[in-house]
Amino acid sequence: MLSYAVYKMVHFVGLALALFSLGAASGATIISGGKPEKGRKLFAIGHGIGMFLILLGGFGMLARLQIHWPWPSFIVSKLVIWGLLAAWIGVSFRLSAKRPILALLAPIALASFAVWSVLFMRG
């Protein structure tokens, strides 16, 4: 088993990769006027790898901290948030041309709420 610090780093690298991919996908859609042909697959692959790393690091940290079922509320809220972020890549390709501000700010708001849930719901 790896150390807690390694799992935390994997978690943060996954977060950065997923959010950068979402931002790039939204930006490409906005610039192209709603039809980003170039890079769409690359953005989706980067986002998928990032989401996998987030889950890998998160569940690795749970194992190292010996947190078992039933999970605390901050873990359940983070799983819901990461599920929404995982689905957001498809939404961003469709929404960016119509509502660019929402497409760019929603992932940041969701990630910020995930951080808030760890800091203040952890108890």
C-alpha positions as CSV (number, residue, x, y, z in Angstrom):
1,M,0.0,0.0,0.0
2,L,1.3,3.5,-0.8
3,S,1.6,6.3,1.7
4,Y,-1.1,8.9,2.4
5,A,1.0,11.6,0.8
6,V,1.2,9.7,-2.5
7,Y,-2.6,9.1,-2.6
8,K,-3.1,12.8,-1.9
9,M,-0.8,13.8,-4.7
10,V,-2.6,11.4,-7.1
11,H,-5.9,13.0,-6.0
12,F,-4.7,16.5,-6.6
13,V,-3.1,15.7,-10.0
14,G,-6.4,14.1,-11.1
15,L,-8.3,17.2,-9.9
16,A,-6.0,19.5,-11.9
17,L,-6.2,17.3,-15.0
18,A,-10.0,17.0,-14.9
19,L,-10.5,20.7,-14.3
20,F,-8.0,21.8,-17.0
21,S,-9.7,19.4,-19.4
22,L,-13.1,20.9,-18.6
23,G,-11.8,24.4,-19.0
24,A,-10.1,23.6,-22.3
25,A,-13.3,21.8,-23.6
26,S,-15.4,24.8,-22.7
27,G,-12.9,27.3,-24.1
28,A,-12.6,25.4,-27.4
29,T,-16.4,25.2,-27.7
30,I,-16.7,29.0,-27.1
31,I,-14.0,29.9,-29.6
32,S,-15.3,27.6,-32.3
33,G,-18.9,28.8,-31.9
34,G,-20.4,25.6,-30.6
35,K,-18.7,22.9,-32.7
36,P,-15.3,22.0,-31.5
37,E,-14.1,19.3,-33.9
38,K,-10.4,19.5,-33.0
39,G,-9.4,18.3,-29.5
40,R,-12.8,17.1,-28.4
41,K,-11.7,13.5,-28.0
42,L,-8.4,14.6,-26.3
43,F,-10.3,16.8,-23.8
44,A,-12.7,13.9,-23.0
45,I,-9.8,11.4,-22.5
46,G,-7.9,13.9,-20.3
47,H,-11.1,14.4,-18.3
48,G,-11.7,10.7,-17.9
49,I,-8.1,10.0,-16.8
50,G,-8.4,12.9,-14.3
51,M,-11.6,11.5,-12.9
52,F,-10.0,8.1,-12.5
53,L,-7.0,9.6,-10.7
54,I,-9.4,11.5,-8.4
55,L,-11.2,8.3,-7.4
56,L,-8.0,6.3,-7.1
57,G,-6.4,8.9,-4.8
58,G,-9.6,9.4,-2.8
59,F,-10.2,5.8,-2.1
60,G,-6.5,5.2,-1.4
61,M,-6.7,8.0,1.2
62,L,-9.8,6.4,2.7
63,A,-8.0,3.1,3.0
64,R,-4.9,4.8,4.7
65,L,-7.1,6.7,7.1
66,Q,-9.1,3.5,7.8
67,I,-12.5,5.1,7.1
68,H,-15.0,2.3,6.5
69,W,-18.7,2.1,5.7
70,P,-20.9,3.9,6.7
71,W,-19.0,6.9,5.2
72,P,-19.1,10.3,6.8
73,S,-21.3,12.9,5.1
74,F,-18.3,14.8,3.5
75,I,-17.3,11.6,1.6
76,V,-20.9,11.1,0.3
77,S,-21.1,14.8,-0.8
78,K,-17.7,14.5,-2.6
79,L,-18.9,11.4,-4.4
80,V,-22.0,13.3,-5.6
81,I,-20.0,16.3,-6.6
82,W,-17.4,14.2,-8.5
83,G,-20.3,12.4,-10.3
84,L,-21.6,15.8,-11.4
85,L,-18.2,16.8,-12.6
86,A,-17.7,13.6,-14.4
87,A,-21.0,14.2,-16.4
88,W,-20.1,17.9,-16.9
89,I,-17.8,17.2,-19.8
90,G,-20.7,16.3,-22.0
91,V,-22.7,19.3,-20.8
92,S,-19.8,21.6,-21.4
93,F,-19.7,20.7,-25.1
94,R,-23.3,21.6,-25.5
95,L,-23.7,24.5,-23.1
96,S,-20.5,26.5,-23.8
97,A,-21.8,28.2,-26.9
98,K,-25.1,29.2,-25.3
99,R,-24.0,30.0,-21.7
100,P,-20.2,30.3,-21.6
101,I,-20.1,31.8,-18.1
102,L,-22.1,28.9,-16.6
103,A,-20.0,26.4,-18.5
104,L,-16.8,27.9,-17.1
105,L,-17.9,28.7,-13.6
106,A,-20.0,25.6,-12.7
107,P,-17.0,23.2,-12.5
108,I,-15.1,25.7,-10.3
109,A,-18.1,26.1,-8.0
110,L,-18.5,22.3,-7.7
111,A,-14.8,21.8,-7.0
112,S,-14.9,24.6,-4.4
113,F,-17.9,23.0,-2.7
114,A,-16.0,19.7,-2.6
115,V,-13.1,21.4,-0.8
116,W,-15.5,23.2,1.6
117,S,-17.2,19.9,2.4
118,V,-13.9,18.4,3.5
119,L,-12.8,21.4,5.5
120,F,-16.0,22.1,7.3
121,M,-18.1,18.9,7.3
122,R,-15.3,16.7,8.4
123,G,-16.0,17.3,12.0
